[in-house]
Amino acid sequence: MLWRAYQYGNDNKEIGGGQTTTNPTPTTPSAPSPATPGSSAPTTPVDQTPSSTPSAKFTVETLVGGSGAGDVDGPVRTAKINQVDSMIVDKNNNVYFLDSQKLKIRKFNSSKGTVETFKTINQDFNWDYKDANGNAKHYDYKNLMPLKLAYNVASNKLYLAAKVSAQTIIYDITGGVSVAAYDFDHEETRFVDFIAFPDAESILYGVTGSHESHVYEGKLNQSQVERIASSTSYTALDLSDYYGYPPVAAAHATADKLYVFGRSKMYSLQLFPVKVDKVAVYEDTRFDSASAHNGTHNGKLYMSIAGTVYEMGEAGNMTTFINENDLIYKDGLQIRQMKQMVFDNNGNVIFYDDNSKSIRRINL
């Protein structure tokens, strides 16, 4: 047994069920490394570098796309992807992805192995709104800009956040199309940074305005949401991106707290009474994608650089969840950048690869 261990070392292991092997001496990745937080004191001191989980080998495969850019539905062997601006996975492992250029939401049907057009931004998104005084206003789909998809695990419902001018409308797109929530009190939406659901009936989301970040809370019953926090009031809250691109951000919500990662920092927001705390800052580290996992990984936050995925707990500590050096490419394509990273119902990592115009999966 000793001779066998000497011969094979850590390569003599079994992979399955997403469990990592035992390794008493984890390595530390070279990036990212945390720095001292800014003026707002963190709730937990950040003085450790991200540590690595024990090494394990995971396979990477292409689910759909990879044969050039295009807007082609059908079997995965012929379907093509134009672009993916937002992506979610439902409980049946169907992948929904937004192409804002084509104004449509497409669906990878995991059981059929096909790609189909799920929703097109058309007259179904028109809305005639009446305020409390009976004043009517028509919101036309031609003025809508689709921004972000979201999936509520608690209710098994799909949502689309869109903006008209700089106001936000949240649509329920599970079956038909209906308005679930909206914000007509503020004109500041440039990007929708994250969407989180504390339960089946509530929503929390963040937007970036000009150079400011704002967080809204509301009910999914076709009602006005309330702005509960803003970077103009809480210096710790800052997801705005000064380069004109949407922040790489993700959030996880509980009944009384919201945990958000964006622009290389993590903060927690107590919902009542409202209190914002900066938890950790990872200076000079630009992440490619960020995601929350509300299933098997207990609501932790995840972010990626190239083919490496990091895991972050509520205290802001970051560890290596998947090391890109441990990936085995069944499709022969090395990961240069993950975009729109999400998790399926089995805990596997689903991501969009813009370099190959494909949706791919890391099998855990």
Secondary structure as GFF3:
##gff-version 3
##sequence-region A 1 364
A	DSSP	alpha_helix	2	8	.	.	.	ID=ss1
A	DSSP	three_ten_helix	9	11	.	.	.	ID=ss2
A	DSSP	beta_strand	51	52	.	.	.	ID=ss3
A	DSSP	beta_strand	58	65	.	.	.	ID=ss4
A	DSSP	beta_strand	74	75	.	.	.	ID=ss5
A	DSSP	beta_strand	86	89	.	.	.	ID=ss6
A	DSSP	beta_strand	95	99	.	.	.	ID=ss7
A	DSSP	beta_strand	104	109	.	.	.	ID=ss8
A	DSSP	beta_strand	114	120	.	.	.	ID=ss9
A	DSSP	three_ten_helix	123	125	.	.	.	ID=ss10
A	DSSP	beta_strand	127	130	.	.	.	ID=ss11
A	DSSP	beta_strand	136	139	.	.	.	ID=ss12
A	DSSP	three_ten_helix	141	143	.	.	.	ID=ss13
A	DSSP	beta_strand	144	152	.	.	.	ID=ss14
A	DSSP	beta_strand	157	164	.	.	.	ID=ss15
A	DSSP	beta_strand	167	172	.	.	.	ID=ss16
A	DSSP	beta_strand	178	183	.	.	.	ID=ss17
A	DSSP	beta_strand	191	196	.	.	.	ID=ss18
A	DSSP	beta_strand	202	208	.	.	.	ID=ss19
A	DSSP	beta_strand	213	219	.	.	.	ID=ss20
A	DSSP	beta_strand	223	224	.	.	.	ID=ss21
A	DSSP	beta_strand	226	230	.	.	.	ID=ss22
A	DSSP	beta_strand	249	253	.	.	.	ID=ss23
A	DSSP	beta_strand	257	262	.	.	.	ID=ss24
A	DSSP	beta_strand	265	270	.	.	.	ID=ss25
A	DSSP	beta_strand	275	281	.	.	.	ID=ss26
A	DSSP	beta_strand	289	292	.	.	.	ID=ss27
A	DSSP	beta_strand	301	305	.	.	.	ID=ss28
A	DSSP	beta_strand	308	312	.	.	.	ID=ss29
A	DSSP	beta_strand	318	322	.	.	.	ID=ss30
A	DSSP	three_ten_helix	324	326	.	.	.	ID=ss31
A	DSSP	beta_strand	327	329	.	.	.	ID=ss32
A	DSSP	beta_strand	339	343	.	.	.	ID=ss33
A	DSSP	beta_strand	349	353	.	.	.	ID=ss34
A	DSSP	beta_strand	358	363	.	.	.	ID=ss35
###
